[in-house]
Amino acid sequence: MMFAKEEGVPVEPRALAVRIRDAVADIVTRQSTAGIDIVNDGEMSSQAYATYIKDRLNGFGGESQPPPTRTSWRSRPAPEGLRRSRPRAAEDARLQRADQRSRSATP
């Protein structure tokens, strides 16, 4: 009945409440028989954790939409004015060589 309700099939609320109450009573009895000191409802009143919030609180209706596809920053072109004339490694190497030359030329 819980799955039917989640899929939008009309379910008689009283019949569902009775089913849930019976399921909770059964699981509590089983836990008690097994010697569990602190029993719980076994989550028998919720169809799934993913739908728990939606069923208990307001404002969570609507359709789920996947997040927009993210592209790597490397696949996007650089903005105008920030494009390099050469690859970064080549430019860094050129600057490093120039720096080494200027250091060796200084007395």
TITORVEX-927990 format. One record per residue: x, y, z of N, C-alpha, C in turn. Coordinates in pm, 1 decimal. Atoms other than C-alpha are relative to their C-alpha. Layout:
@n.east=X&n.north=Y&n.up=Z&ca.east=X&ca.north=Y&ca.up=Z&c.east=X&c.north=Y&c.up=Z
...
***
This chain:
@n.east=82.3&n.north=-120.1&n.up=0.0&ca.east=0.0&ca.north=0.0&ca.up=0.0&c.east=86.8&c.north=126.7&c.up=0.0
@n.east=-87.3&n.north=-118.0&n.up=-7.7&ca.east=286.7&ca.north=239.1&ca.up=79.3&c.east=59.3&c.north=30.4&c.up=-138.3
@n.east=-55.4&n.north=-21.1&n.up=134.4&ca.east=441.8&ca.north=185.4&ca.up=-264.8&c.east=-107.7&c.north=53.3&c.up=-94.6
@n.east=110.6&n.north=-47.2&n.up=84.6&ca.east=103.9&ca.north=233.1&ca.up=-431.0&c.east=-26.4&c.north=147.7&c.up=26.3
@n.east=23.1&n.north=-140.4&n.up=-37.0&ca.east=52.4&ca.north=559.0&ca.up=-241.9&c.east=109.4&c.north=89.2&c.up=-60.2
@n.east=-111.9&n.north=-77.8&n.up=52.0&ca.east=398.3&ca.north=681.8&ca.up=-343.4&c.east=-8.2&c.north=15.9&c.up=-151.5
@n.east=11.9&n.north=-5.8&n.up=145.7&ca.east=323.9&ca.north=604.9&ca.up=-709.1&c.east=-125.0&c.north=74.1&c.up=-45.8
@n.east=116.7&n.north=-79.2&n.up=35.1&ca.east=5.1&ca.north=810.9&ca.up=-694.7&c.east=-129.7&c.north=-78.1&c.up=-10.9
@n.east=121.7&n.north=81.1&n.up=1.8&ca.east=-243.2&ca.north=522.7&ca.up=-672.7&c.east=-84.0&c.north=39.2&c.up=121.8
@n.east=83.2&n.north=-37.0&n.up=-115.2&ca.east=-539.4&ca.north=627.0&ca.up=-454.6&c.east=-3.9&c.north=-113.7&c.up=103.5
@n.east=-0.8&n.north=95.9&n.up=-110.6&ca.east=-517.2&ca.north=452.5&ca.up=-116.4&c.east=-92.5&c.north=54.1&c.up=108.4
@n.east=92.5&n.north=-41.0&n.up=-106.5&ca.east=-784.6&ca.north=460.1&ca.up=151.5&c.east=81.3&c.north=26.8&c.up=127.2
@n.east=-85.3&n.north=-37.4&n.up=-113.3&ca.east=-619.7&ca.north=647.4&ca.up=442.9&c.east=-20.0&c.north=-86.3&c.up=125.6
@n.east=22.9&n.north=80.7&n.up=-120.7&ca.east=-785.3&ca.north=444.7&ca.up=720.1&c.east=59.4&c.north=-139.6&c.up=-14.4
@n.east=-56.6&n.north=133.5&n.up=23.9&ca.east=-685.3&ca.north=112.1&ca.up=564.2&c.east=152.5&c.north=4.5&c.up=10.6
@n.east=-145.5&n.north=-15.6&n.up=-8.8&ca.east=-326.8&ca.north=238.2&ca.up=531.6&c.east=42.6&c.north=16.3&c.up=145.5
@n.east=-31.8&n.north=-21.3&n.up=-141.8&ca.east=-325.0&ca.north=355.7&ca.up=894.8&c.east=-6.5&c.north=-131.3&c.up=78.1
@n.east=13.0&n.north=129.7&n.up=-67.6&ca.east=-445.5&ca.north=12.0&ca.up=1011.2&c.east=118.4&c.north=-89.0&c.up=-35.7
@n.east=-113.0&n.north=81.7&n.up=44.4&ca.east=-175.6&ca.north=-161.9&ca.up=803.1&c.east=128.5&c.north=43.4&c.up=69.5
@n.east=-120.8&n.north=-53.2&n.up=-64.7&ca.east=94.5&ca.north=66.0&ca.up=945.7&c.east=-0.3&c.north=-36.3&c.up=148.3
@n.east=10.2&n.north=32.7&n.up=-142.8&ca.east=-30.4&ca.north=16.7&ca.up=1303.6&c.east=30.9&c.north=-147.1&c.up=25.3
@n.east=-24.6&n.north=143.6&n.up=-15.4&ca.east=-29.7&ca.north=-362.3&ca.up=1260.1&c.east=147.0&c.north=-34.8&c.up=-24.7
@n.east=-141.6&n.north=25.5&n.up=30.4&ca.east=319.3&ca.north=-359.8&ca.up=1105.7&c.east=89.1&c.north=45.7&c.up=115.3
@n.east=-77.4&n.north=-50.6&n.up=-114.0&ca.east=454.9&ca.north=-147.6&ca.up=1393.0&c.east=-16.0&c.north=-94.2&c.up=119.7
@n.east=24.0&n.north=92.7&n.up=-111.8&ca.east=291.8&ca.north=-376.1&ca.up=1652.4&c.east=78.4&c.north=-129.2&c.up=-20.8
@n.east=-71.7&n.north=123.7&n.up=30.5&ca.east=443.8&ca.north=-679.6&ca.up=1479.7&c.east=149.9&c.north=15.8&c.up=22.2
@n.east=-145.2&n.north=-17.4&n.up=-11.8&ca.east=797.1&ca.north=-539.3&ca.up=1463.4&c.east=40.9&c.north=24.5&c.up=144.9
@n.east=-29.3&n.north=-23.1&n.up=-141.9&ca.east=783.9&ca.north=-419.2&ca.up=1826.1&c.east=-5.2&c.north=-133.0&c.up=75.8
@n.east=10.3&n.north=131.6&n.up=-63.7&ca.east=671.1&ca.north=-768.2&ca.up=1934.9&c.east=122.4&c.north=-84.6&c.up=-33.0
@n.east=-117.7&n.north=77.5&n.up=40.7&ca.east=953.1&ca.north=-929.2&ca.up=1736.2&c.east=126.5&c.north=47.4&c.up=71.8
@n.east=-117.5&n.north=-55.4&n.up=-67.6&ca.east=1211.9&ca.north=-694.2&ca.up=1885.7&c.east=-1.2&c.north=-37.6&c.up=147.9
@n.east=15.4&n.north=33.4&n.up=-142.3&ca.east=1080.9&ca.north=-755.2&ca.up=2237.2&c.east=29.1&c.north=-148.1&c.up=24.0
@n.east=-22.6&n.north=144.4&n.up=-10.1&ca.east=1081.7&ca.north=-1133.6&ca.up=2183.5&c.east=148.6&c.north=-32.9&c.up=-16.3
@n.east=-143.0&n.north=21.2&n.up=23.4&ca.east=1441.3&ca.north=-1111.3&ca.up=2060.4&c.east=85.3&c.north=51.5&c.up=115.6
@n.east=-73.6&n.north=-48.6&n.up=-116.3&ca.east=1537.6&ca.north=-943.6&ca.up=2388.9&c.east=54.9&c.north=140.2&c.up=-13.6
@n.east=-46.3&n.north=-138.4&n.up=17.2&ca.east=1592.7&ca.north=-592.4&ca.up=2260.1&c.east=-64.8&c.north=85.8&c.up=108.4
@n.east=50.2&n.north=-82.1&n.up=-110.6&ca.east=1560.9&ca.north=-351.0&ca.up=2552.8&c.east=-70.6&c.north=126.3&c.up=-47.1
@n.east=58.1&n.north=-125.0&n.up=49.8&ca.east=1486.9&ca.north=-37.6&ca.up=2354.5&c.east=-52.8&c.north=-28.5&c.up=-140.2
@n.east=61.0&n.north=32.5&n.up=128.2&ca.east=1242.2&ca.north=-111.5&ca.up=2074.5&c.east=-37.8&c.north=127.4&c.up=-75.3
@n.east=44.3&n.north=-113.8&n.up=80.9&ca.east=1137.6&ca.north=115.2&ca.up=1788.4&c.east=-100.1&c.north=-49.0&c.up=-103.7
@n.east=103.4&n.north=36.9&n.up=97.3&ca.east=881.3&ca.north=122.2&ca.up=1509.8&c.east=55.0&c.north=-65.5&c.up=-125.3
@n.east=-59.5&n.north=66.3&n.up=115.8&ca.east=1127.5&ca.north=-24.1&ca.up=1260.0&c.east=-20.2&c.north=75.5&c.up=-130.0
@n.east=25.7&n.north=-81.8&n.up=119.3&ca.east=1048.1&ca.north=261.9&ca.up=1019.7&c.east=-113.7&c.north=-56.5&c.up=-84.7
@n.east=111.4&n.north=59.5&n.up=73.2&ca.east=732.6&ca.north=76.3&ca.up=924.7&c.east=-97.9&c.north=104.5&c.up=-54.0
@n.east=93.3&n.north=-103.2&n.up=45.6&ca.east=547.1&ca.north=404.0&ca.up=879.9&c.east=53.8&c.north=82.1&c.up=-116.3
@n.east=-55.0&n.north=-74.7&n.up=113.9&ca.east=779.7&ca.north=533.8&ca.up=607.6&c.east=38.9&c.north=-97.2&c.up=-110.7
@n.east=-27.1&n.north=85.8&n.up=114.9&ca.east=812.4&ca.north=386.7&ca.up=260.0&c.east=149.1&c.north=-3.9&c.up=-29.4
@n.east=-144.1&n.north=-7.4&n.up=25.5&ca.east=1171.2&ca.north=503.4&ca.up=217.8&c.east=53.7&c.north=127.2&c.up=62.7
@n.east=-61.1&n.north=-118.6&n.up=-59.7&ca.east=1412.6&ca.north=746.2&ca.up=373.3&c.east=-9.5&c.north=119.6&c.up=-93.8
@n.east=2.7&n.north=-108.2&n.up=98.8&ca.east=1413.0&ca.north=949.9&ca.up=52.4&c.east=-134.3&c.north=72.5&c.up=-2.6
@n.east=132.0&n.north=-63.7&n.up=3.4&ca.east=1039.2&ca.north=1017.6&ca.up=83.5&c.east=-46.7&c.north=42.6&c.up=139.4
@n.east=38.8&n.north=-28.7&n.up=-137.5&ca.east=1031.3&ca.north=1059.5&ca.up=463.1&c.east=-29.8&c.north=148.3&c.up=20.2
@n.east=16.6&n.north=-144.4&n.up=-17.6&ca.east=1074.3&ca.north=1438.3&ca.up=459.1&c.east=-123.5&c.north=49.0&c.up=-74.3
@n.east=113.0&n.north=-43.9&n.up=82.7&ca.east=824.9&ca.north=1488.7&ca.up=178.0&c.east=-134.0&c.north=-37.3&c.up=63.6
@n.east=125.2&n.north=44.9&n.up=-61.0&ca.east=561.5&ca.north=1289.3&ca.up=364.9&c.east=-27.6&c.north=65.5&c.up=134.3
@n.east=16.4&n.north=-55.9&n.up=-134.1&ca.east=619.5&ca.north=1463.3&ca.up=700.2&c.east=-6.5&c.north=152.8&c.up=4.9
@n.east=-7.1&n.north=-146.0&n.up=-1.0&ca.east=681.0&ca.north=1829.0&ca.up=607.4&c.east=-60.0&c.north=58.2&c.up=-127.9
@n.east=54.4&n.north=-69.5&n.up=117.3&ca.east=526.0&ca.north=2080.9&ca.up=368.9&c.east=112.2&c.north=69.5&c.up=-76.7
@n.east=-92.4&n.north=-77.7&n.up=80.7&ca.east=707.9&ca.north=2251.7&ca.up=83.5&c.east=102.0&c.north=-82.4&c.up=-76.1
@n.east=-96.9&n.north=83.5&n.up=69.3&ca.east=894.1&ca.north=1954.4&ca.up=-63.3&c.east=-61.0&c.north=-70.6&c.up=-120.6
@n.east=64.1&n.north=63.0&n.up=116.3&ca.east=662.9&ca.north=1874.0&ca.up=-354.8&c.east=72.6&c.north=36.0&c.up=-127.3
@n.east=-59.0&n.north=-34.4&n.up=128.9&ca.east=740.8&ca.north=1904.5&ca.up=-722.7&c.east=84.9&c.north=-111.2&c.up=-54.7
@n.east=-82.2&n.north=98.4&n.up=68.5&ca.east=965.2&ca.north=1721.2&ca.up=-959.8&c.east=147.0&c.north=26.0&c.up=28.6
@n.east=-143.9&n.north=-9.4&n.up=-18.5&ca.east=1330.8&ca.north=1651.5&ca.up=-902.9&c.east=64.7&c.north=24.6&c.up=-135.9
@n.east=-71.7&n.north=-27.0&n.up=124.1&ca.east=1565.4&ca.north=1791.1&ca.up=-1164.7&c.east=148.1&c.north=-23.1&c.up=23.2
@n.east=-143.9&n.north=22.2&n.up=-17.9&ca.east=1923.1&ca.north=1678.1&ca.up=-1215.7&c.east=74.7&c.north=132.8&c.up=-8.2
@n.east=-77.4&n.north=-125.1&n.up=7.2&ca.east=2187.7&ca.north=1945.5&ca.up=-1162.9&c.east=52.8&c.north=21.4&c.up=-141.5
@n.east=-52.8&n.north=-26.2&n.up=133.9&ca.east=2319.8&ca.north=2117.9&ca.up=-1474.5&c.east=134.8&c.north=-69.3&c.up=-17.7
@n.east=-126.1&n.north=66.5&n.up=29.8&ca.east=2609.5&ca.north=1943.8&ca.up=-1643.8&c.east=113.9&c.north=97.4&c.up=18.2
@n.east=-116.3&n.north=-85.6&n.up=-21.7&ca.east=2940.1&ca.north=2083.6&ca.up=-1530.7&c.east=108.1&c.north=-36.7&c.up=-100.3
@n.east=-110.2&n.north=24.3&n.up=92.5&ca.east=3219.1&ca.north=2122.6&ca.up=-1778.0&c.east=129.4&c.north=39.5&c.up=69.2
@n.east=-130.4&n.north=-31.6&n.up=-56.2&ca.east=3583.6&ca.north=2134.2&ca.up=-1694.4&c.east=38.5&c.north=142.7&c.up=-38.1
@n.east=-45.4&n.north=-135.6&n.up=30.9&ca.east=3736.2&ca.north=2481.3&ca.up=-1674.2&c.east=96.5&c.north=-1.1&c.up=-117.8
@n.east=-95.0&n.north=8.1&n.up=109.6&ca.east=3990.6&ca.north=2358.3&ca.up=-1923.6&c.east=-68.6&c.north=-4.1&c.up=-136.2
@n.east=68.2&n.north=10.6&n.up=128.9&ca.east=3729.1&ca.north=2302.8&ca.up=-2191.6&c.east=-62.6&c.north=133.5&c.up=-42.4
@n.east=56.1&n.north=-131.4&n.up=33.9&ca.east=3611.9&ca.north=2666.1&ca.up=-2179.0&c.east=110.2&c.north=93.3&c.up=-48.5
@n.east=-102.8&n.north=-94.7&n.up=45.5&ca.east=3795.4&ca.north=2937.6&ca.up=-2371.6&c.east=21.8&c.north=110.1&c.up=104.4
@n.east=-30.5&n.north=-109.1&n.up=-92.4&ca.east=3968.6&ca.north=3206.6&ca.up=-2169.5&c.east=-66.3&c.north=127.7&c.up=-49.4
@n.east=59.5&n.north=-127.3&n.up=41.5&ca.east=3802.5&ca.north=3548.6&ca.up=-2169.1&c.east=100.6&c.north=83.9&c.up=-79.8
@n.east=-86.7&n.north=-87.8&n.up=79.2&ca.east=3938.9&ca.north=3809.8&ca.up=-2412.7&c.east=94.1&c.north=74.6&c.up=93.9
@n.east=-97.3&n.north=-72.7&n.up=-80.1&ca.east=4252.9&ca.north=3973.9&ca.up=-2278.9&c.east=77.3&c.north=-90.8&c.up=94.9
@n.east=-70.0&n.north=92.4&n.up=-89.6&ca.east=4350.7&ca.north=3671.2&ca.up=-2070.4&c.east=63.8&c.north=-116.2&c.up=-74.9
@n.east=-57.4&n.north=109.2&n.up=78.8&ca.east=4454.2&ca.north=3443.3&ca.up=-2353.5&c.east=150.5&c.north=18.9&c.up=-13.7
@n.east=-145.8&n.north=-3.9&n.up=13.6&ca.east=4823.4&ca.north=3358.2&ca.up=-2372.0&c.east=39.6&c.north=-22.5&c.up=-146.5
@n.east=-48.2&n.north=20.4&n.up=136.7&ca.east=5018.9&ca.north=3376.6&ca.up=-2692.7&c.east=68.7&c.north=-135.7&c.up=-11.7
@n.east=-65.4&n.north=130.3&n.up=-3.5&ca.east=5208.9&ca.north=3059.8&ca.up=-2590.1&c.east=-55.0&c.north=-79.5&c.up=118.1
@n.east=40.8&n.north=77.7&n.up=-116.6&ca.east=5134.7&ca.north=2773.0&ca.up=-2354.3&c.east=70.2&c.north=50.5&c.up=125.7
@n.east=-52.7&n.north=-52.5&n.up=-125.7&ca.east=5193.0&ca.north=2864.3&ca.up=-1991.2&c.east=138.7&c.north=-55.9&c.up=32.7
@n.east=-129.4&n.north=60.3&n.up=-32.9&ca.east=5481.1&ca.north=2620.4&ca.up=-1942.4&c.east=112.8&c.north=63.9&c.up=-80.9
@n.east=-103.0&n.north=-61.0&n.up=84.2&ca.east=5672.4&ca.north=2770.7&ca.up=-2236.0&c.east=29.6&c.north=141.7&c.up=46.1
@n.east=-20.3&n.north=-137.1&n.up=-45.6&ca.east=5618.4&ca.north=3123.9&ca.up=-2109.3&c.east=71.1&c.north=3.1&c.up=134.5
@n.east=-66.2&n.north=7.7&n.up=-129.9&ca.east=5718.2&ca.north=3027.4&ca.up=-1753.8&c.east=148.3&c.north=-33.1&c.up=-15.7
@n.east=-139.9&n.north=37.4&n.up=23.9&ca.east=6037.0&ca.north=2863.8&ca.up=-1883.7&c.east=78.5&c.north=118.4&c.up=-54.6
@n.east=-67.7&n.north=-117.4&n.up=56.5&ca.east=6123.1&ca.north=3175.4&ca.up=-2086.3&c.east=29.8&c.north=102.3&c.up=109.3
@n.east=-19.3&n.north=-96.4&n.up=-108.3&ca.east=6074.5&ca.north=3399.6&ca.up=-1780.3&c.east=105.6&c.north=-48.9&c.up=99.0
@n.east=-98.6&n.north=55.7&n.up=-92.1&ca.east=6279.1&ca.north=3165.8&ca.up=-1561.6&c.east=141.6&c.north=13.1&c.up=-57.1
@n.east=-131.1&n.north=-14.8&n.up=63.5&ca.east=6568.0&ca.north=3166.2&ca.up=-1811.7&c.east=46.0&c.north=145.9&c.up=4.5
@n.east=-35.4&n.north=-142.7&n.up=-3.0&ca.east=6558.3&ca.north=3545.0&ca.up=-1831.7&c.east=39.9&c.north=41.8&c.up=141.0
@n.east=-31.7&n.north=-31.8&n.up=-139.7&ca.east=6562.4&ca.north=3567.0&ca.up=-1452.3&c.east=138.4&c.north=-54.4&c.up=36.6
@n.east=-131.0&n.north=59.8&n.up=-29.4&ca.east=6861.8&ca.north=3330.3&ca.up=-1428.6&c.east=113.1&c.north=79.0&c.up=-65.8
@n.east=-101.4&n.north=-79.4&n.up=69.7&ca.east=7050.8&ca.north=3533.7&ca.up=-1690.0&c.east=25.9&c.north=131.8&c.up=72.0
@n.east=-19.3&n.north=-129.0&n.up=-66.6&ca.east=6988.4&ca.north=3857.3&ca.up=-1505.5&c.east=68.0&c.north=-17.7&c.up=135.5
@n.east=-65.4&n.north=25.7&n.up=-128.8&ca.east=7099.9&ca.north=3705.2&ca.up=-1173.4&c.east=149.5&c.north=-29.6&c.up=-20.5
@n.east=-142.0&n.north=34.5&n.up=23.2&ca.east=7422.4&ca.north=3566.1&ca.up=-1321.7&c.east=77.1&c.north=120.8&c.up=-51.5
@n.east=-65.0&n.north=-119.9&n.up=52.2&ca.east=7498.9&ca.north=3902.4&ca.up=-1488.3&c.east=23.4&c.north=102.0&c.up=111.1
@n.east=-14.4&n.north=-96.0&n.up=-110.0&ca.east=7464.5&ca.north=4089.7&ca.up=-1156.0&c.east=123.0&c.north=-37.8&c.up=81.6
@n.east=-123.0&n.north=31.5&n.up=-75.2&ca.east=7802.5&ca.north=4122.6&ca.up=-971.6&c.east=-26.5&c.north=-33.2&c.up=144.5
***
